[in-house]
């Protein structure tokens, strides 16, 4: 058996709030909409990953989701412009990422990051 994909499912009483946060602010594409569930995605290739952590690193709580972006400054500006409170960072971490935390409209802690080269 081989795992092909891991999907994060977030309970959300307000699908429109999800669209605003994940589609409008973060720029993910709407790839499925059945009314009761929407799925966002990006046309990228990635490895299957599942992280299990006892802490979030640098003394932070464990985030519910981690979203890697190509331009952290643009993501930070988009979140700030939308009035989304920044909960941590931006911070350069000793393990080679620059990141910040926000909470999505449903209270999920989201780690937005870029790998430093």
N, C-alpha and C positions, 0 to 999 in steps of 0.2 A: 504494500500500500504506500502511496505517495500523497502527501498533502499538496494540493494545488493552489489554495488560496485561503487567506484568513480575512474575515469580514467583521468589522466592528458594528454592532447594532446598538443604537442609543434610543432609549424610550423618550418620546417627545410628544407632549400633548398639543403642541403648536408646530405643525409642519412648516408654516410660513416663516417662523423664526429660524428654523433650520436652513431654509433656503437663503435667507438674508445672511446668516453667518457663514455657512459653508460654501454657498454658490456666489453670492454677491460680494462678500468681503474677501474670502480666501480664493475665489476663482475656480473652484471645482465645477466640473460640468455635471448637469443633471443627466443621468444615464438611464434612470428608471423612475416612473411615477405611477403607482397604483392607487393613489389617493390616501391610503392608510400607511404606506411606506414609500419613501423616496430614497434613491441611491445616488450618491455623488461619486464622481471619479475623475481621473486624469488619464490622458493617453500616454502613459509611461510604463516602463517595464520595471518590476521590482522583485526582490527576493521575498519569499514568505518569511515573516518574522513574528514572533510572539515574545514579548519581554515580560519577565516576572521580577519584581523588585521589592526590596524591604524599605527603600527610601528613594527619593527622586534625584539624589545627588546634590552636593553642596548644601545640605541641610534642608532641602525642599521636600514637600509632599510628593508622593508618587502620582504622576499625571495619568489620567484615564486614556488619553490619546497622545501620540506624538506625530506631528505632521512636518515632514521635511520640505522646505521650500528652496528655490534657487536664489532668492533675494530677501534676506531677513529684514533689511531696512524698509523695503517696500511693504512687506507684510506687517511690520510694526506700524508704519505710517497708515496703512489701511485700517488696522484695528483702532488706532488712536483717533483717526478721522471719523470712524463709526461710533466713537464714544464707548468702546469696549475697554473696561478697566484692565490695566496691565497688572498682573499679580506678582510677577517676578521678572527681573531683568529689564532690558537685554543684558546678558552676561556671557563672557567668554569663559568656558569651562575647561578645566585641566585635561579632559579626555578628548578635546579637539572639536568641540561644537560651540557655536554661538546660539543662544536661545532666549526665549521669553515665554512666560506662562500667561494665559488668559482663561477665563471660564466661558464656555459656550452658553447659549440661552437656557440650557437645561441643567446647569451647574456642574458639568463635566470639566475637569481641569485639562486644558489642552497645552501641550508643550510644542511650541513652534520653533523649529531649529534649522540651522544650516551647518553642514560639515565644513570646517575650515581646512583649506588646502595648504 
